[in-house]
Amino acid sequence: MSDEYLYDLRDGQFVLFEQLRIQRLFELPQFSEFTVGDIEMILAEGLKFCQKVLSPTNKLGDKEGCRWENGKVYAPKSFHAAYKQQCEAGWMAMSTETEFGGQGMPFAVGAALGEMFIGANPSLSMVAGLTRAAAELLAAHGTPEMKKKFVHKMVAGEWGGTMCLTEPQAGTALGDITTMAHKRDGKYYVRGQKIFISGGEHDMVDNIVHLVLARCEGASPGTKGLSLFVIPKYRVGADGKLGEFNDVTCAGIEHKMGINASPTCQLVFGENDRCEAELIGSEEQGIRLMFDMMNSARIGVGLQGVAMGSWAYLLALNYARSRIQSPEMKNVRDAAAKSVPIVKHPDVRRMLATMKALMEGGRSLLLHTSFCLDLAAHSPDAEERERLLARAELFTPICKAWCSDTGYEAATLALQTYGGHGYLHDYPVEQIVRDVKIASIYEGTNGVQALDLLGRKVGRKGGTTFLALMGDIQKFIDAQKDHPALGAQIAQFAGRKEKLEATTMNFAMQQMSGDLDYPLLSATPYLRMFGNVAVGWLLLEQGVVAHAALERLAADRQATTAEARRALIADNADARFYDNKIKTAQFFISNLLSQNEHMAALIASGDRSPLEMSFEE
């Protein structure tokens, strides 16, 4: 059984070009040089690179892991050549602006490619992805001198980049950060410790550029007082050449459940009080600037969930097609009945349908959000830019939490499909389960994402962004309520959407009455409810698009009868793809979105027992 990385290229292209129709971007000056054919070719070549270069190093890296010796971290041997090829081939920064050495592609295309690269080797992709995100933050907010010194080298992959937030005593509570910056002879010097720093030290690059949150002397308490600094491992002269060591040392690496080949480091800044730092922006702007990178990283983490969950699904699908075990249930009493591939067994089909719906829905949500960011940055319509930026910000915590949770769920279902074999190192799904779990934890745990959604994003600007989204969904419902293939599911969906609106309004009233604890207690099921509605909408939209395409195919092939239509679906790959899209939407609405009824009842119960239990002793 092949361990080769698998990605559903047909589905990625369907979302980009048939559902979202990102080719609208090619009418804008920024993307006028691109065509659909160009992007299709780039996606196909990206997949080949991932399968031939990155994927073979994934299992090797997991076995070898990273090694820490005397402050140095050594990446798996196989990573060096793969990383070098990735940089030389220009895959490091596909959606970064050409001004800084990137390819200047739409963010949605970069996200589609990102899913491939993350899935093929999540440990290595984290190093590259954080470097790109750090470079883009410097490109957006750094001084001209910073851009000249750092950005091109980072975009080219010659230097690495990190984000340094977490400290031993301050996990998600960034307001508790104690790393200090003080001025001496007109320069800033930083002193403190950071933990869980992905790519914080390794031997694949000549220099590593750290973006560090620290507190200046006399700064305000809490997150308001944080400032953002750029701190290279080696100082960089005005001519761009590396100078002396900058007093940034690695005190060790974390030994983790998964992503064993990712160098997750404990860093000490300024142990000898010689750690020079440059301020990005102004003092006490740090948290606002860092959120640019954090939001990008959160979408990246959602991509990690879908990338690995989807790969697990496709592996399980191939296994189910080839694994022969037990006769079909209708023949179970016939001693002479032949065993069949397990894909024919109903419970296996239930697991496969669940994985397919969750992962295709998550992919659509992530690419939809990325497309919103493209239009928010480049649309000539100022009102559209503002509306879609708000939409993307509303969806960001859902992208991170919903997609990472469901990615893990899909991976565990894939392992279950393999049965006992899935639990063995012989097959790749056990590594996927270990590697994908971290996605629900880092970049703000999913509980924090739920608090962000309910506490900040939904109520922002008086709830206008939420209401605008509900309005767009209602327009879709009104337009498609009599749809010949999906009308019944759209009616079910309308009820779930109304339940989400009612739940949201109830939360707003509770908060206005001064009750903050109960809404926060219910924030996580609320995020799942919201994510289910968003994904249900997008899957139904896919079903409508697919139905129209299938009708065109049937008309072209003169498949006018039910029998001819079934023959078309059986014989034609495109017809089969579109028919499956319709059935995936039906399955999600009827089987998975129905979970919202339970969650709505849970939230409406008013049960405060967890708040009243004694956990302190």
TIMI-860288 format. One record per residue (C-alpha): residue in three letters; x, y, z. Coordinates in Angstrom, 3 decimals. Layout:
BEGIN
nuba|x|y|z
ala|X|Y|Z
...
This chain:
BEGIN
nuba|x|y|z
met|0.000|0.000|0.000
ser|1.554|3.315|-1.095
asp|2.244|6.003|1.491
glu|2.372|8.696|-1.223
tyr|0.717|11.959|-0.298
leu|-2.747|12.339|-1.837
tyr|-4.634|15.537|-2.626
asp|-7.972|15.865|-4.416
leu|-6.876|18.140|-7.238
arg|-10.255|17.909|-8.946
asp|-11.999|19.186|-5.827
gly|-9.508|22.013|-5.316
gln|-10.029|23.174|-8.881
phe|-13.808|22.879|-8.520
val|-13.851|25.142|-5.454
leu|-11.528|27.732|-6.996
phe|-12.948|27.950|-10.510
glu|-16.521|26.640|-10.414
gln|-17.749|27.570|-6.941
leu|-15.763|30.718|-6.095
arg|-14.918|31.686|-9.680
ile|-11.629|33.286|-8.649
gln|-10.952|34.005|-12.329
arg|-12.751|37.280|-11.565
leu|-9.481|38.317|-9.947
phe|-7.696|38.036|-13.295
glu|-9.619|41.109|-14.447
leu|-7.767|43.170|-11.817
pro|-4.372|44.759|-12.639
gln|-2.612|42.860|-9.838
phe|-3.478|39.472|-11.347
ser|-4.006|40.269|-15.024
glu|-1.083|38.085|-16.128
phe|-2.706|34.910|-14.775
thr|-5.177|32.620|-16.526
val|-7.158|29.615|-15.351
gly|-4.777|27.434|-17.346
asp|-1.779|28.945|-15.547
ile|-3.239|28.224|-12.140
glu|-4.279|24.691|-13.101
met|-0.724|24.013|-14.267
ile|0.775|25.493|-11.099
leu|-1.508|23.394|-8.883
ala|-0.630|20.230|-10.822
glu|3.101|20.970|-10.634
gly|2.819|21.792|-6.948
leu|1.185|18.436|-6.302
lys|3.917|16.625|-8.238
phe|6.582|18.414|-6.194
cys|4.845|17.505|-2.952
gln|4.524|13.853|-3.953
lys|8.042|13.441|-5.339
val|10.100|15.659|-3.026
leu|8.312|16.475|0.229
ser|6.183|13.424|0.933
pro|9.067|10.900|0.898
thr|10.793|12.872|3.668
asn|7.730|12.983|5.935
lys|7.956|9.497|7.417
leu|11.779|9.655|7.504
gly|11.605|12.912|9.440
asp|9.089|11.463|11.882
lys|11.415|8.541|12.633
glu|14.608|10.588|12.921
gly|13.178|13.676|14.628
cys|15.208|16.757|15.521
arg|18.381|16.649|17.598
trp|19.578|19.274|20.104
glu|23.244|19.462|21.054
asn|24.966|22.311|22.902
gly|22.475|24.936|21.813
lys|22.319|23.756|18.205
val|19.333|22.018|16.595
tyr|19.821|19.596|13.728
ala|16.878|18.961|11.417
pro|16.367|15.492|9.908
lys|18.970|14.806|7.238
ser|16.373|14.258|4.525
phe|14.890|17.720|5.113
his|17.912|19.650|3.893
ala|17.731|18.695|0.235
ala|13.930|18.896|0.174
tyr|13.936|22.381|1.712
lys|16.630|23.560|-0.699
gln|14.657|22.278|-3.686
gln|11.499|23.979|-2.382
cys|13.325|27.298|-2.163
glu|15.094|26.993|-5.514
ala|11.857|26.057|-7.289
gly|10.131|29.194|-5.970
trp|7.515|27.419|-3.851
met|8.325|29.337|-0.648
ala|6.113|32.377|-1.165
met|3.576|31.906|-3.936
ser|1.164|34.621|-2.783
thr|3.807|37.080|-1.479
glu|4.159|40.246|-3.544
thr|6.662|40.148|-6.403
glu|8.301|43.283|-4.987
phe|9.788|41.098|-2.269
gly|10.600|38.087|-4.403
gly|7.268|36.237|-4.191
gln|5.151|34.990|-7.074
gly|2.307|37.478|-6.523
met|-0.502|34.928|-6.839
pro|-3.935|35.323|-5.276
phe|-4.116|34.344|-1.627
ala|-6.729|31.713|-2.495
val|-4.272|29.985|-4.834
gly|-1.592|30.188|-2.166
ala|-4.023|28.545|0.263
ala|-4.748|25.696|-2.154
leu|-1.027|25.129|-2.614
gly|-0.528|25.508|1.120
glu|-2.862|22.600|1.772
met|-0.712|20.392|-0.458
phe|2.600|21.401|1.098
ile|1.287|21.086|4.655
gly|-0.242|17.687|3.969
ala|2.874|16.330|2.251
asn|5.156|17.241|5.148
pro|3.596|19.176|8.054
ser|6.812|19.445|10.068
leu|8.829|20.995|7.257
ser|5.947|23.150|6.044
met|5.682|24.807|9.464
val|9.248|26.102|9.161
ala|8.599|27.470|5.671
gly|5.130|28.805|6.477
leu|6.184|30.769|9.546
thr|9.127|32.230|7.620
arg|6.773|33.467|4.912
ala|4.309|34.898|7.450
ala|7.088|36.709|9.349
ala|8.434|38.126|6.085
glu|4.989|39.396|5.106
leu|4.556|41.122|8.480
leu|7.906|42.869|8.027
ala|6.968|43.799|4.462
ala|3.728|45.366|5.739
his|4.972|47.102|8.889
gly|8.769|47.190|8.876
thr|10.936|50.189|8.102
pro|12.564|50.440|4.659
glu|15.827|49.357|6.296
met|14.197|46.262|7.808
lys|12.641|45.317|4.487
lys|15.989|45.689|2.737
lys|17.876|43.682|5.360
phe|15.461|40.841|6.017
val|12.496|40.349|3.712
his|14.089|39.192|0.449
lys|16.330|36.678|2.233
met|13.330|35.277|4.121
val|11.084|35.067|1.062
ala|13.884|33.239|-0.761
gly|14.133|30.807|2.157
glu|17.784|31.619|2.787
trp|16.859|32.832|6.272
gly|14.167|31.497|8.568
gly|11.517|33.397|10.520
thr|9.511|32.828|13.693
met|6.845|34.356|15.906
cys|7.828|34.391|19.587
leu|4.879|34.866|21.926
thr|4.558|32.045|24.462
glu|6.476|32.073|27.756
pro|6.629|29.434|30.503
gln|4.325|31.386|32.823
ala|2.204|32.924|30.049
gly|0.641|30.540|27.553
thr|-2.334|32.101|25.820
ala|-2.393|34.911|28.414
leu|-0.131|37.262|26.466
gly|-0.786|40.011|28.980
asp|1.410|38.058|31.410
ile|4.497|38.272|29.171
thr|7.590|39.320|31.149
thr|10.228|39.502|28.397
met|11.651|43.018|28.723
ala|13.167|45.497|26.290
his|15.332|48.322|27.561
lys|17.156|51.089|25.739
arg|20.917|51.579|25.937
asp|22.950|53.942|23.776
gly|19.975|54.513|21.501
lys|19.354|50.797|20.880
tyr|16.861|48.300|22.271
tyr|18.106|45.191|24.070
val|15.753|42.337|24.926
arg|15.946|39.847|27.780
gly|13.577|36.933|28.419
gln|12.521|33.372|27.567
lys|10.116|31.975|25.008
ile|8.859|28.413|24.614
phe|7.082|26.377|21.921
ile|8.831|28.357|19.167
ser|8.409|26.483|15.880
gly|11.533|26.739|13.749
gly|13.289|28.632|16.540
glu|16.652|27.013|15.819
his|17.753|24.631|13.057
asp|20.556|24.060|10.579
met|18.714|24.480|7.261
val|19.309|28.252|7.013
asp|22.134|30.717|7.710
asn|20.115|33.031|9.949
ile|16.761|33.052|11.749
val|14.760|36.255|12.165
his|12.599|36.248|15.295
leu|9.549|38.483|15.744
val|9.310|38.884|19.508
leu|6.661|40.354|21.790
ala|8.270|42.144|24.741
arg|7.485|44.877|27.214
cys|9.401|48.156|27.224
glu|10.418|49.721|30.524
gly|7.504|51.652|32.044
ala|4.998|50.118|29.616
ser|1.301|49.755|30.376
pro|0.218|46.485|32.018
gly|-1.454|43.688|30.069
thr|-1.452|43.208|26.329
lys|-1.728|46.962|25.762
gly|1.859|47.420|26.904
leu|3.427|44.926|24.496
ser|5.754|45.963|21.696
leu|6.991|43.986|18.716
phe|10.676|43.583|17.903
val|12.684|41.977|15.140
ile|15.633|40.034|16.547
pro|17.922|38.082|14.194
lys|20.000|35.188|15.480
tyr|22.994|36.890|13.874
arg|23.122|40.640|13.546
val|22.821|41.990|10.027
gly|24.843|44.925|8.744
ala|23.536|47.711|6.548
asp|25.131|45.881|3.604
gly|23.053|42.779|4.381
lys|26.010|40.707|5.522
leu|25.863|38.618|8.682
gly|27.627|39.966|11.730
glu|28.206|38.707|15.252
phe|26.011|36.322|17.234
asn|23.092|38.243|18.740
asp|22.797|36.490|22.126
val|19.827|34.278|21.136
thr|20.351|30.745|22.403
cys|18.324|27.556|22.214
ala|18.002|25.942|25.645
gly|16.385|22.780|24.307
ile|13.690|21.322|22.079
glu|10.289|19.945|22.990
his|9.666|16.194|22.760
lys|6.184|15.951|21.341
met|3.355|13.552|20.545
gly|3.557|14.405|16.826
ile|5.271|16.677|14.299
asn|8.494|15.156|15.643
ala|10.558|16.607|12.808
ser|9.475|20.186|13.539
pro|12.089|22.012|15.666
thr|9.938|23.296|18.536
cys|12.385|25.283|20.642
gln|12.926|26.928|24.003
leu|14.724|30.219|23.324
val|16.631|32.507|25.665
phe|17.071|36.119|24.570
gly|19.788|38.283|26.099
glu|21.335|35.861|28.576
asn|24.465|38.048|28.354
asp|22.466|41.269|27.878
arg|23.694|41.612|24.281
cys|20.521|40.808|22.374
glu|19.976|43.760|20.035
ala|16.431|44.338|18.805
glu|14.729|46.708|16.382
leu|11.282|48.062|17.190
ile|8.570|47.422|14.585
gly|6.109|50.305|14.492
ser|5.842|52.171|17.773
glu|6.012|51.087|21.384
glu|2.836|49.412|22.651
gln|1.658|48.565|19.112
gly|2.936|45.008|19.384
ile|-0.248|43.039|19.844
arg|-2.029|44.812|16.984
leu|0.859|44.203|14.598
met|1.356|40.611|15.695
phe|-2.302|39.849|15.069
asp|-1.647|40.298|11.338
met|0.703|37.334|11.487
met|-1.424|35.407|13.970
asn|-4.535|35.644|11.787
ser|-2.593|34.420|8.771
ala|-1.196|31.592|10.910
arg|-4.686|30.655|12.100
ile|-5.875|30.162|8.540
gly|-2.708|28.130|8.002
val|-3.577|25.939|10.983
gly|-7.047|25.378|9.537
leu|-5.327|24.309|6.320
gln|-3.280|21.866|8.368
gly|-6.464|20.260|9.663
val|-7.976|19.910|6.193
ala|-4.688|18.899|4.561
met|-4.066|16.027|6.922
gly|-7.686|15.021|7.422
ser|-8.234|14.948|3.656
trp|-5.081|12.898|3.075
ala|-6.265|10.466|5.767
tyr|-9.657|10.230|4.046
leu|-8.127|9.510|0.640
leu|-5.824|6.878|2.132
ala|-8.793|5.256|3.889
leu|-10.799|5.369|0.660
asn|-8.054|3.561|-1.261
tyr|-7.667|1.038|1.554
ala|-11.419|0.399|1.683
arg|-11.461|-0.242|-2.057
ser|-8.675|-2.825|-1.846
arg|-9.221|-4.501|1.544
ile|-11.267|-7.689|1.032
gln|-13.156|-8.768|4.128
ser|-16.536|-10.399|4.796
pro|-19.383|-10.891|2.329
glu|-22.054|-8.269|1.851
met|-24.611|-8.325|4.646
lys|-27.352|-9.622|2.351
asn|-25.201|-12.739|1.758
val|-23.837|-13.144|5.273
arg|-25.683|-16.466|5.866
asp|-24.359|-17.943|2.638
ala|-21.238|-19.960|3.538
ala|-20.144|-19.883|-0.100
ala|-20.498|-16.106|-0.474
lys|-17.296|-14.354|-1.415
ser|-15.793|-11.597|0.687
val|-15.959|-8.121|-0.824
pro|-13.978|-4.895|-0.520
ile|-14.931|-3.224|2.745
val|-16.005|-0.130|0.801
lys|-19.239|-2.058|0.159
his|-20.095|-2.299|3.880
pro|-22.594|0.359|5.033
asp|-20.765|1.404|8.208
val|-17.536|1.927|6.277
arg|-19.458|4.012|3.749
arg|-20.852|6.088|6.632
met|-17.309|6.838|7.836
leu|-16.102|7.649|4.323
ala|-19.088|9.947|3.687
thr|-18.445|11.746|6.983
met|-14.772|12.306|6.189
lys|-15.564|13.443|2.658
ala|-18.220|15.940|3.753
leu|-16.142|17.399|6.576
met|-12.972|17.800|4.547
glu|-14.579|19.122|1.367
gly|-16.611|21.523|3.485
gly|-13.510|22.675|5.349
arg|-11.596|23.185|2.104
ser|-14.436|25.320|0.749
leu|-14.556|27.405|3.938
leu|-10.804|28.053|3.874
leu|-10.681|28.932|0.185
his|-13.806|31.103|0.509
thr|-12.157|33.015|3.364
ser|-8.925|33.345|1.386
phe|-10.848|34.666|-1.619
cys|-12.516|37.219|0.666
leu|-9.029|38.385|1.671
asp|-8.014|38.691|-1.995
leu|-10.999|40.909|-2.746
ala|-10.579|42.826|0.522
ala|-7.059|43.733|-0.594
his|-7.621|44.353|-4.294
ser|-11.256|45.051|-5.171
pro|-11.780|48.494|-6.725
asp|-15.019|48.778|-4.707
ala|-14.279|50.254|-1.266
glu|-17.558|48.989|0.181
glu|-16.811|45.448|-1.017
arg|-13.298|45.621|0.444
glu|-14.640|46.589|3.863
arg|-17.449|44.009|3.803
leu|-15.245|41.093|2.779
leu|-12.445|41.962|5.187
ala|-15.025|41.847|7.976
arg|-16.305|38.505|6.613
ala|-12.783|37.056|6.610
glu|-12.167|38.265|10.168
leu|-15.448|36.694|11.303
phe|-14.533|33.391|9.646
thr|-10.902|33.253|10.841
pro|-11.540|31.656|14.279
ile|-13.969|29.222|12.618
cys|-11.372|28.333|9.967
lys|-8.846|27.602|12.684
ala|-11.022|25.741|15.183
trp|-13.661|24.002|13.043
cys|-11.160|22.805|10.453
ser|-8.582|21.598|12.970
asp|-11.218|19.777|15.047
thr|-12.791|18.095|12.031
gly|-9.366|17.312|10.566
tyr|-8.574|15.315|13.684
glu|-12.010|13.671|13.568
ala|-11.447|12.668|9.940
ala|-8.011|11.263|10.764
thr|-9.408|9.119|13.566
leu|-12.217|7.890|11.307
ala|-9.607|6.994|8.706
leu|-7.677|5.016|11.299
gln|-10.929|3.285|12.268
thr|-11.507|2.382|8.621
tyr|-8.165|0.578|8.556
gly|-9.124|-1.317|11.693
gly|-6.188|-2.812|13.598
his|-3.820|-2.092|10.700
gly|-4.404|1.625|11.121
tyr|-2.880|1.505|14.592
leu|0.417|0.178|13.228
his|3.412|2.167|12.030
asp|3.189|0.186|8.782
tyr|0.481|2.542|7.536
pro|0.621|6.360|7.477
val|-2.661|7.152|9.236
glu|-1.289|6.681|12.761
gln|1.306|9.405|12.075
ile|-1.396|11.646|10.632
val|-3.446|11.278|13.825
arg|-0.400|12.239|15.916
asp|0.634|15.092|13.656
val|-2.771|16.733|13.180
lys|-3.763|16.888|16.856
ile|-1.529|19.891|17.553
ala|-3.625|21.987|15.162
ser|-6.428|22.342|17.725
ile|-3.918|23.542|20.341
tyr|-1.434|26.021|18.929
glu|-2.030|29.538|17.567
gly|-4.584|29.903|20.355
thr|-6.394|26.785|21.514
asn|-9.772|26.157|19.954
gly|-11.432|27.247|23.177
val|-9.721|30.620|22.733
gln|-10.956|30.764|19.130
ala|-14.495|30.199|20.417
leu|-14.106|33.055|22.900
asp|-12.770|35.276|20.114
leu|-15.715|34.415|17.864
leu|-18.399|34.945|20.475
gly|-16.750|37.651|22.545
arg|-15.320|39.816|19.778
lys|-16.159|38.899|16.204
val|-19.918|38.251|16.274
gly|-20.755|41.437|18.162
arg|-18.327|43.717|16.361
lys|-19.900|46.867|14.917
gly|-23.199|46.036|16.550
gly|-23.319|42.606|14.944
thr|-23.513|44.023|11.418
thr|-20.981|41.556|9.960
phe|-22.885|38.590|11.389
leu|-26.183|39.979|10.145
ala|-24.733|40.647|6.685
leu|-23.566|37.031|6.482
met|-26.982|35.768|7.561
gly|-28.513|38.022|4.918
asp|-26.335|36.530|2.180
ile|-27.209|33.015|3.327
gln|-30.914|33.900|3.340
lys|-30.651|35.169|-0.241
phe|-29.222|31.799|-1.209
ile|-32.050|29.983|0.614
asp|-34.701|32.127|-1.069
ala|-33.191|31.593|-4.513
gln|-32.780|27.822|-4.167
lys|-35.668|26.736|-1.914
asp|-37.369|24.913|-4.801
his|-34.183|23.311|-6.108
pro|-35.051|19.971|-7.797
ala|-32.267|17.973|-6.120
leu|-31.605|19.900|-2.902
gly|-34.907|21.583|-2.022
ala|-35.570|19.312|0.972
gln|-32.076|19.841|2.366
ile|-32.288|23.600|1.853
ala|-35.509|23.627|3.879
gln|-33.754|21.722|6.684
phe|-30.799|24.082|6.439
ala|-33.057|27.152|6.741
gly|-34.244|25.895|10.124
arg|-30.658|25.348|11.376
lys|-29.675|28.816|10.219
glu|-32.616|30.338|12.093
lys|-31.595|28.383|15.200
leu|-28.087|29.859|14.969
glu|-29.542|33.364|14.692
ala|-31.806|32.807|17.714
thr|-28.928|31.402|19.768
thr|-26.761|34.379|18.846
met|-29.467|36.848|19.833
asn|-29.957|35.075|23.172
phe|-26.250|35.375|23.879
ala|-26.394|39.078|23.116
met|-29.241|39.552|25.596
gln|-27.407|37.566|28.274
gln|-24.305|39.671|27.846
met|-26.341|42.871|28.017
ser|-27.812|41.650|31.311
gly|-24.294|41.281|32.714
asp|-24.092|37.476|32.556
leu|-20.723|36.801|30.918
asp|-19.951|33.387|32.383
tyr|-22.730|31.391|30.730
pro|-22.068|32.583|27.168
leu|-18.382|31.785|27.641
leu|-19.273|28.342|28.995
ser|-21.176|27.727|25.754
ala|-18.688|29.333|23.358
thr|-17.163|26.106|22.032
pro|-20.435|24.392|21.046
tyr|-21.516|27.743|19.595
leu|-18.444|27.858|17.345
arg|-19.165|24.338|16.140
met|-22.785|25.332|15.477
phe|-21.661|28.384|13.527
gly|-19.058|26.414|11.591
asn|-21.611|23.761|10.691
val|-23.964|26.396|9.290
ala|-21.189|28.113|7.318
val|-20.002|24.799|5.883
gly|-23.568|23.634|5.219
trp|-24.172|26.784|3.186
leu|-20.986|26.276|1.162
leu|-21.667|22.570|0.546
leu|-25.207|23.362|-0.603
glu|-23.785|26.027|-2.892
gln|-21.412|23.395|-4.272
gly|-24.372|21.063|-4.792
val|-26.268|23.713|-6.752
val|-23.227|24.429|-8.956
ala|-22.606|20.710|-9.453
his|-26.261|20.022|-10.317
ala|-26.208|22.689|-13.032
ala|-22.972|21.233|-14.442
leu|-24.422|17.712|-14.387
glu|-27.543|18.928|-16.202
arg|-25.355|20.452|-18.913
leu|-23.415|17.207|-19.265
ala|-26.631|15.198|-19.481
ala|-27.984|17.539|-22.146
asp|-24.750|17.327|-24.163
arg|-24.832|13.509|-24.027
gln|-28.609|13.410|-24.601
ala|-29.043|11.458|-21.359
thr|-32.750|12.259|-21.038
thr|-33.969|9.184|-19.172
ala|-33.164|8.097|-15.612
glu|-31.424|4.991|-16.974
ala|-29.292|7.038|-19.372
arg|-28.419|9.428|-16.593
arg|-27.279|6.560|-14.344
ala|-25.156|5.207|-17.193
leu|-23.613|8.642|-17.700
ile|-22.705|8.898|-14.010
ala|-21.224|5.395|-14.057
asp|-19.119|5.977|-17.171
asn|-18.113|9.660|-17.000
ala|-15.688|10.894|-14.312
asp|-16.988|14.485|-14.368
ala|-20.603|13.329|-14.094
arg|-19.654|11.074|-11.191
phe|-17.823|13.933|-9.477
tyr|-20.810|16.281|-9.789
asp|-23.282|13.645|-8.652
asn|-21.134|12.961|-5.603
lys|-21.084|16.686|-4.817
ile|-24.880|16.720|-4.685
lys|-24.963|13.644|-2.465
thr|-22.252|15.056|-0.176
ala|-24.377|18.157|0.437
gln|-27.406|15.969|1.119
phe|-25.452|13.798|3.571
phe|-23.987|16.762|5.470
ile|-27.339|18.478|5.905
ser|-29.247|15.344|6.875
asn|-26.618|13.659|9.053
leu|-24.028|16.150|10.323
leu|-25.810|19.500|10.450
ser|-28.516|17.823|12.531
gln|-25.996|17.907|15.392
asn|-26.869|21.595|15.682
glu|-30.203|20.696|17.251
his|-28.399|19.004|20.125
met|-25.944|21.883|20.537
ala|-28.733|24.478|20.460
ala|-30.594|22.533|23.148
leu|-27.418|22.255|25.196
ile|-26.829|26.005|25.005
ala|-30.490|26.822|25.730
ser|-30.606|24.494|28.750
gly|-29.160|27.134|31.056
asp|-27.264|24.407|32.923
arg|-24.532|26.104|34.948
ser|-23.287|23.018|36.778
pro|-19.701|23.237|35.428
leu|-19.517|26.769|36.849
glu|-20.715|25.528|40.212
met|-18.603|22.359|40.535
ser|-15.607|22.351|42.885
phe|-12.456|21.782|40.843
glu|-10.116|23.917|42.913
glu|-9.165|21.385|45.619
